[in-house]
Structures are given as C-alpha cells and as structure tokens.
Amino acid sequence: MNKPKIALTIAGTDPTGGAGVMADLKSFHACGVYGMAAITSIVAQNTKGVQHIHNLETSWVKEQLESVFDDELPHAIKTGMIATKETMELIQGFLKEHSDIPYVIDPVMLAKSGDSLMDDDTKTHLQNTLLPLADVVTPNIPEAEEITGLKIDTEENIYKAGNIFINEIGSKGVVIKGGHSADLNNAKDFLFTKDGVYTFEDQRFDTKHTHGTGCTFSAVITAELAKGKTIYDAVKKAKDFISMSIQYTPEIGQGRGPVNHFAYMKKVGLDDE
C-alpha cells in the first residue's frame, strides 16, 4: 500500500466543526489526503458568531510544528488564522527552511459573522512575512481590500488587486473569491499567476449557510497541491468542491451554518482523478 499524501494545516479551532482546523481536516479527508494540524488559537465560536479568542503562545505553536517536522514532512502546508506577529515569524522560518513544500494561505481577517480576528498592525505584518512565500493566497473581496488598499467594486479593480499580489507582494498565485460581489446569480473567482489570469464560475446558491467556506476552499487547494496537481487544477477542484458543499449544506445551527464537507466525496467519489 502506498503511503498517503499529507497536508498540514496551521490555524485556529471551531468547536462547532464548521471552520478552522476542523473544516480543514474534513476537507483533506474528502480529497483523499491525510491531514495533520497545529493549533494557533482556540476560538469559542458557533454559527451565530465569535464569542472568545485565546491565542496560543508562540512557543506552544513552535513545539507542535517541531513535533510534526521532526517525524514526517507534509506534502503541502496551509495556514489560516494567525493572530500574532510572533507566530507569523515562527511559521515564516519553517516555510523558508522547507521552501519546496507548496504553501497556501487563507488570510483570515474576518469571521463570517463579521467579527474581526486580526488588528491592523498584524494585517500589515502578514503581508510582509507570509504572503510573499505563498504559492496560493485565497482572499475574499473584503480581505483583498484590506491587503491591497483598493476598493474592489468592479472587475477592473479585481485585476488591479491581483496585479498587486503577484507583482508587488510576490505571491506565486492568488484567488480573489467573488462570493461578496454584487452579482446575485453567479459566484465568479479569479486566479492570478505569473502565467496568466483564469476565471472559475458557478451558480450562486440562495442560502445563508456559508460558515467555513474560506477554510474549506483553501484546504482543498492544499490537498490537491499535496497530490502534485498544478495550481490551476487545484483551484478548479476547489471551486467544484465548494460549490457542491454550499449546495448541500447540512443546515446546522441557529445562525450561518457550515457547508457540507463530504458532499463532493459522496457525489463524485474519491477516485475522480
């Protein structure tokens, strides 16, 4: 039996299972990839919002990462919620030491409920430390606005933002997700790389249950990169995966419920490659 591909997520928790490392691990599994996780923050949240955030000491994150890297190297790495500059610098060191491992960053700044998860100073530090090392960055429109300083209300400005990520910040690829756009009929995502610009479009589903979409989308990209797929193919799979996950939400919770992390696996199967 061949050893499985491994994806590592470095992120915060969600006790209700819809976002953070819980969503990442489910998504890795649904893509046929073995998931590992290092915790950065313990978050008390549910579908109604974020109640409390407890950021782990950087030394505790370091101990987790040293344990992982001392035993079995992952084939791809994803980061989600990183709330302190010290932890960003720690992760930066691991990424530079293992620069051959594909790296995906979901620049988590706002919870789906609108709660802020990162102060302005830390957002700037994220741009300077981790974004230049990323193979793929997956901001939604509000996050892309925070990072680039642009008001993204037109497709022209999406292109301007993509250019900033690639040519000024130095990321290898960025997917600016269109879920927050004004288009009520379609959800259109834009992938920017040095090789070109690609779009991925699917219908928009009329549901409030979209908790964890960003985590899930970026986790699928990570899993596919761990398998050796190209950035384009990884993003295409993630787009199909998240669309199906939103279409068949389990409707859990009293607020914005989670997406269905196993809808794609059940509809398509693991052997879809």
C-alpha positions in Angstrom: 0.0 0.0 0.0 1.4 3.4 -1.0 1.8 6.0 1.8 -0.8 8.7 1.6 -0.1 12.3 0.7 0.0 14.6 3.8 -1.4 18.1 4.2 -0.7 20.2 7.3 -3.0 23.0 8.5 -1.8 25.6 10.9 -4.8 27.5 12.1 -7.4 28.2 14.9 -10.2 26.0 16.1 -14.0 26.0 15.7 -15.7 23.8 18.4 -18.8 23.5 16.2 -16.7 22.0 13.4 -17.6 24.3 10.6 -14.3 26.3 10.2 -10.7 26.3 11.2 -8.7 23.2 11.5 -11.8 21.1 11.9 -13.0 22.1 8.4 -9.5 21.7 7.0 -9.2 18.1 8.3 -12.6 17.2 6.9 -11.7 18.7 3.6 -8.3 16.9 3.4 -10.1 13.6 4.2 -12.7 14.3 1.5 -9.9 14.8 -1.0 -8.1 11.5 0.0 -5.3 13.2 1.7 -4.1 12.6 5.3 -4.5 15.6 7.5 -2.3 17.0 10.2 -2.9 20.1 12.3 -1.1 22.6 14.5 -3.3 24.9 16.6 -2.6 28.7 16.7 -5.7 29.9 18.6 -8.6 28.4 20.5 -11.7 30.1 19.4 -15.1 30.0 21.1 -17.4 30.4 18.2 -20.6 29.0 16.7 -22.8 29.7 13.7 -24.0 32.9 15.5 -20.6 34.5 15.9 -17.3 34.6 17.7 -17.5 34.9 21.5 -13.9 34.5 22.7 -10.4 34.1 21.2 -7.5 32.7 23.1 -4.2 32.9 21.1 -1.7 30.3 22.0 1.8 31.3 23.0 4.2 31.2 20.1 6.3 28.7 21.9 3.4 26.3 22.0 2.9 26.6 18.3 6.6 26.0 17.8 6.5 22.8 19.9 3.7 21.5 17.7 5.5 22.3 14.4 8.8 20.8 15.6 7.0 17.6 16.5 5.4 17.4 13.0 8.6 18.3 11.1 10.8 16.0 13.2 8.7 13.0 12.2 7.0 13.3 8.8 7.2 16.1 6.3 3.9 17.2 4.8 3.5 17.5 1.1 1.6 20.8 1.4 1.0 23.4 4.1 -1.9 25.7 4.7 -2.2 28.5 7.2 -5.5 30.0 8.4 -6.0 32.2 11.5 -2.6 33.5 12.7 -3.3 36.3 15.2 0.1 37.4 16.4 3.2 38.7 14.6 5.5 36.4 16.6 3.6 33.3 15.3 3.8 34.6 11.8 7.6 35.0 12.1 7.8 31.5 13.5 5.9 30.0 10.6 7.9 32.1 8.2 11.0 30.3 9.4 9.6 26.9 8.8 8.4 27.8 5.4 11.8 29.2 4.3 13.5 26.1 5.6 11.1 23.9 3.6 10.6 26.2 0.6 10.0 23.2 -1.7 6.7 22.4 0.1 3.7 24.1 -1.5 2.2 26.7 0.8 -1.4 28.0 0.7 -2.5 30.9 2.9 -6.1 31.8 3.7 -5.7 35.3 5.1 -8.3 35.0 7.8 -9.2 38.5 9.0 -12.9 38.4 9.5 -15.3 35.7 10.6 -18.4 35.1 8.5 -20.4 36.9 11.2 -18.3 40.0 10.6 -16.2 39.7 13.8 -12.6 40.9 13.4 -10.0 38.3 14.0 -6.9 40.5 13.4 -5.8 44.0 14.2 -4.4 46.4 11.6 -0.8 46.1 12.7 -0.9 42.3 12.4 -2.6 42.5 9.0 0.4 44.5 7.7 2.8 42.1 9.2 1.0 39.2 7.5 1.6 41.0 4.2 5.3 41.4 4.9 6.1 37.9 6.3 3.9 35.2 4.8 2.2 36.4 1.7 5.4 36.6 -0.3 6.1 32.9 0.4 2.7 31.7 -0.7 2.1 29.5 -3.7 -1.6 30.5 -3.5 -3.4 33.2 -1.4 -7.2 32.9 -1.1 -8.7 36.2 0.0 -12.4 37.1 -0.4 -13.1 40.6 -1.6 -13.1 42.3 1.9 -9.7 40.6 2.7 -8.3 41.6 -0.7 -9.4 45.1 0.0 -7.6 45.1 3.4 -4.4 43.8 1.9 -4.2 45.9 -1.2 -5.9 49.1 0.0 -8.2 49.1 -3.0 -12.0 49.4 -3.1 -12.9 46.3 -5.1 -16.3 47.1 -6.6 -15.5 46.4 -10.3 -13.9 43.6 -12.2 -11.2 46.1 -13.3 -10.3 46.6 -9.6 -10.1 42.8 -9.1 -7.5 42.8 -11.8 -5.6 45.6 -10.2 -5.7 43.8 -6.9 -4.4 40.6 -8.5 -1.6 42.5 -10.0 -0.6 43.8 -6.6 -0.5 40.3 -5.1 1.7 38.9 -7.9 3.9 41.8 -8.9 4.3 43.8 -5.7 3.7 41.4 -2.8 5.3 38.5 -4.6 2.8 35.7 -4.1 3.0 33.0 -6.8 -0.8 32.8 -7.2 -3.9 34.4 -5.7 -7.5 33.5 -6.0 -9.8 36.5 -5.3 -13.1 35.0 -4.5 -16.2 36.6 -5.8 -18.7 35.5 -3.1 -19.0 39.0 -1.8 -19.6 40.6 -5.3 -22.8 42.2 -6.4 -23.6 39.5 -8.9 -26.6 37.8 -7.5 -26.7 35.0 -10.0 -23.1 33.7 -10.2 -20.1 33.3 -8.0 -17.0 34.1 -10.1 -13.5 33.6 -8.8 -10.3 35.0 -10.4 -7.0 33.1 -10.3 -3.9 35.3 -11.0 -0.5 33.8 -11.6 2.6 35.0 -13.5 1.4 32.8 -16.4 -2.0 34.4 -16.7 -5.4 35.1 -15.3 -8.1 32.4 -15.1 -11.8 32.6 -14.0 -14.0 29.9 -12.4 -17.7 30.5 -12.3 -20.6 28.6 -10.8 -24.2 29.4 -9.8 -24.8 31.3 -6.6 -27.0 29.3 -4.2 -29.7 31.1 -2.1 -28.5 30.1 1.4 -27.1 31.8 4.5 -25.2 28.6 5.4 -21.7 29.5 4.3 -19.8 29.3 7.5 -16.3 27.9 6.8 -16.3 28.4 3.0 -12.9 30.1 3.0 -11.3 27.5 5.2 -12.7 24.7 3.1 -11.8 26.2 -0.3 -8.2 26.8 0.7 -7.9 23.4 2.3 -9.0 21.6 -0.9 -6.4 23.6 -2.9 -3.8 22.5 -0.3 -4.8 18.9 -0.6 -4.6 18.9 -4.4 -1.2 20.6 -4.3 -0.1 17.8 -1.9 -1.0 15.4 -4.6 1.2 17.2 -7.1 -1.5 19.0 -9.0 -0.9 22.3 -10.7 -2.3 25.5 -9.1 -4.9 25.7 -11.9 -6.1 22.2 -11.4 -6.1 22.6 -7.6 -8.2 25.7 -7.8 -10.6 24.2 -10.3 -11.2 21.2 -8.0 -11.7 23.6 -5.0 -14.3 25.6 -7.0 -16.3 22.5 -7.8 -15.9 21.2 -4.2 -17.0 24.4 -2.5 -20.0 24.9 -4.9 -21.3 21.4 -4.1 -20.6 21.9 -0.4 -22.7 25.1 -0.4 -25.5 23.5 -2.5 -25.9 20.6 0.0 -25.4 22.4 3.3 -26.5 20.3 6.4 -28.3 23.4 7.9 -26.8 23.1 11.3 -27.0 25.8 13.9 -29.2 28.9 14.6 -27.0 31.3 12.6 -24.9 30.9 9.5 -24.4 27.2 9.4 -21.4 25.2 8.0 -21.0 23.9 4.5 -21.1 20.1 3.7 -17.5 18.9 3.6 -18.5 15.5 2.3 -20.9 16.4 -0.4 -18.3 16.2 -3.1 -17.0 12.9 -1.9 -20.4 11.4 -1.8 -21.4 12.7 -5.3 -18.2 12.2 -7.1 -16.2 9.7 -5.1 -12.5 9.7 -4.1 -11.4 8.1 -7.3 -12.3 11.0 -9.6 -8.8 11.9 -10.6 
